[in-house]
């Protein structure tokens, strides 16, 4: 059964990556990066507050990452905004 997932060595096959979506390539859109740094409780709380306000889904934020030599963590969100 596993062999059905392996490429056929007799075929000249190439991996094809999906094309970027128009949202990612449109010149009128630009990435905006949000960075939250603070205690784990404060960062989680702000992520949930922004979700309640309808700004970003909780799952859109990166996992909490520890900051070097501190008790703080950080999380990042990248949103694509329309420039006018």
N, C-alpha and C positions, 0 to 999 in steps of 0.2 A: 504494500500500500504506500509506503514512504517513497518508492521510486516514482510515483506519479507526480510528485512535487519537484523532482530533480529535473534540470534542463536536459534536453536531448543533446548529447555530445555530437551527433551527426548534423545538427541544424546550426546555422550561423545566427544565433539569437542574441539580441542586445537587451539590456534592461532599459525600460523607458520610464522616465519619471513623469508624474502628472504635470501638466502645464500650470504655471502660476495663475491664480484666479485674477480677474480684472481688478479686484479690490487691492491686491498687492502690487500691481504694476501700473495702476493709473497714476499719471503725474499730478492729478488733483488731490491725491491722498498722501498723507505723510504719517510715519509712525510717531507716536507720542509715548514716551516711556515714563511710567509712574514708579517710584521707588519708595517703599515704606521701610523705615528703620526704627526699631524700638524694642521694647520687651515683647516676648512672644504673646502675652495677653493683649498688649496694646495693638500690635500689628494685626492679630486675628480679629480683634474688635473693630478696627477700622475697615478691614476687608468686608466684614459682615455689614457694617454701617453703609458702606458704598453700595453693597448689593441691595440693601433695603431701599436705598435712594434710587435704585434702577440704573446705576452707573456702570457696574460690571458684575458679571457672575463670579461667585466665589471660586469656582474651578478655573477661571481665567488667570488667576494669580499664580506665580511660581510657588513651589513649596518653600517653607521657611528655611532660610540658610543662615547658619551661625556667622556672626561677625568675629573677626580675629580679635583675640584678647579682651573680649567684653562678654557681657551676658545678654547682649542684644542679638536680634535676628533681622534679616531683611527679606523682602518679597518684592517681585517686580511684575508689572502688568504692562503690556504693550498694546495700545489701541491705535487703530488707523483712523485718522481724522480727515475730514474734507476741508481743504483750504479754499477760501473764497477770495 
